[in-house]
Amino acid sequence: MSSENKVYYGKYFVAKKSESDSQFNDSSAFTLGWRPGQPEFSATIDSCTIDGGGASEGLKLSFCKNIKIQNSQIYGGSEDCVDIVRGENIYFYNCTFFANPDTKQHVTVKGGARNITFKNCKFIGSFKNWWNGACIDLGNWTDYDDVDRPKTRDIKIVDCEMQNVTFPLLCRRLYANSPIVQNTQGLGLMIPSWAVSIFWFLQRKGWLGKRRRFPESWLKIYDFEL
């Protein structure tokens, strides 16, 4: 199957003010998303500024694969600078992630996303709560986890650094394999599997956090995700 290569060079993306009254504010400055049955694509984002101020995220990648982001600045919203849910083969090179005072994490990678690399990147500014955040948060809950999905895995953090981060937590691991970290300083917090199991149970029951119930077709796990 042929694949379109989308190229974004020197662009400035800014979040539009959300007019939704929903408790689920999924707005972002720039979103790339794919679903099975849609035309496949790869993408390169080069020398861009993505400003998530006033939204949930700067950059949202939903079920994407073969994405390269380089030489770019990404500013966080009320949730993250970057939110990656499902997908694979995503590469960040020479990017800078700026947290604002309300940003919970610089980057979240979840939903079984895999093969994600951060190389020569900077994480600037403290995340909102030192006890519930990280520069890179791995394998946190998504509503796709109502079924037993594969873990978030194959994460590499190479030649990166934190600046002006009060609590130097580089990564936090929940439902994920441990990342490979090379030439990068920072703490790693590995949440015990029993604690993650309890967290998942409470989320699935709807007794914790905000919940959406996705239709069964949305929860399907495809062979290429395994």
N, C-alpha and C positions, 0 to 999 in steps of 0.2 A: 504494500500500500504506500503510495506517495505521501510525502510529508511536507507541508509548507514550513518555510523558515521565516519567522517573523523577526524583524530587526527594528529596535528602537534606539536611536543614537541622539544624544544631546537634548533629550526631551525633559520638560519639567511637568511633573504630575502633581496635582494638588487635590485634596479631598473636597468634595462638595458637601455642604451642610445637609445632614440627614433630616428628612421631614417625617420619618417613621416614628410612631409611638410605641413600636414593639419593644419588648424588653431585650430582644436580640438585635443589637446594633452591629450589623455585619459590614458596615461601610468601610471603604478603603480608598486610598488615592489612586491605586492602580491594581487591577485584578487580571490574572490569567487563569482560565479554568477550562477543563476538558471533561467529557463524559464518554464512556463507551458508546460507540455508534456514531460519534461525531468525527469529522475529519481530523486526522492527527496533525500535530505541528510541533516544531521546536522553536526556541526563541532566544535572541541575544538582546540584552539590555546593557548598553554601553554609554558611559559618561552621562548618566541621567541623574536628576534629582527627584526623589519621590517623597512628598511631604504629607504625612498622615495626620497632621494636626487637625483636630476637630472631628476625626473619624476613629474607627477602631484600630485600623492598621494603616501603615504606609503601603506595603506590598502584600497582596494576597495571592498565593499560588495554590490552586485547588485541583488535585489529581493531575498535575502537570508532569511532564518528563522531558528531559533533554533541554534544560533551561540554563543559560549562562548569564550571570549578572556580574559586570566588571566596571571598575573605575567609577562607581556611583555612590551617591549619598542617599541614605534612607532615614527619614525622621519618623519617630514613633507617634502613635495615637494613644488612645486610652487603654489599648491592650498591648500591641506589639509594634515594632518596626516592620517585622516580616512574620507572616503566619503561613506555614506550609502544612497542608492537610492532605495526606495520601500523596502519591506520585513518587518519582525517582529520577536520578541522574540530574541533580541540580547543583550548580557550581557557582560559588561566590568568590571573586578574586578582586583584591584591592578595593573593597567596599568599606564604607564607614556607616555605622548604625548609631544614631543619636536618640537617646531616651529623653523624653520630657518628664516633668515631675509626676505625671499620671501614668506613665508607661509601665506595664507590669513586667514585661520581658523585652529584651532587644529582639530575640528571634524565638519562635516556637516551631517545633517540628513534631508532628503527631499523626495519628491515624494510620500507622504502618508505613509512613514515608521512609524511603531508603536511599542510600548512596548520595548523601548530601555532603558537600565539601565547602569549608570556609578556609581560604588561604590568603594570608597577608591582609587581614581585615582588622578594623578597629571597632571596639564597642565603647562608646563615650556616654558618660552620664549614668547616674544611679537609677536602677529600676525602683518602682514605687515602694515596695515592701521587701526588706531584706529577708524576711522569713517566708515569703511566698513569691519568689521571683528568681531569675537568673539571667545572665547574658544570653545563654542558649538553653531553652527548656525542652527536654526530650521526652516524648511519649506521654504527654498529659492527656486528660480525658477529652474525647470528642463524642458527639452523638452517634457517630458511626460505630462506636465501641459497644453498642447494644448487642453486637455479635462478637465472637472471639476472633479478632483480627490478628494478623501478624504484628510483631513488635516493630517499633521504629528502630532502624538498624543501619549499620554501615555509615556512621557519621564520622567525618574527619575534621579536625580543627588544627590547622598548621600555620605557624608563623603569625599568630594573631596577638593582639594586645588589648588590654582594658585601660581606659583613661578616665579619671575622675569618677570612679565607681567606688562608693563608700564601702560596700561589702563585696569583696572580690570573688564572687561566686561565678565561675566561668560557665558551668553547666550543672543542670539538675536532671537526674534520670528517674523517670517513673516507669511506664510500660515501654521500656526501650532497652536495647543492649548498650553496653558501655561504649562511649566514643573513643576513637583513636586521637590522642592529643600529642602534638609534636611541637617543640620549641615555642610553647605558649604557657605563660604563667597564669595561675588562677586555681581556685578551689573547685572540687567536684563533689556534689552531694548525690549519693545513690540511695533513693528511697527503698526500704526493704520490700520484698515481693509480697509479704503478708499484709503490709500497710496498703500497697496498691490494690490488692485483692479486696480489702474492705472498702476502699474508696470506690472501686468499680461497682461493687455490690450496692452501695448506697446510691450511686448515680443511676444505676439501672432501675432501681426501685423508685426513683424520683424523690428520694428522701433528702437529697443533698444537691444544692446548686440549681441552676436553671435548666429546664428540660424541654427538648423537642423530640417528638417521636417520628422518625423518618419512616417512609413506606418500605416494605420489604425489598423492593427492587433497588432502592438506594443503598441498602446494606449488603448487597451481594459482594462477595469476595471473588475476584477474578484470578484465574490461574497465574497471570503475569504479576500479581501482587505477592505471590507466595515466595 
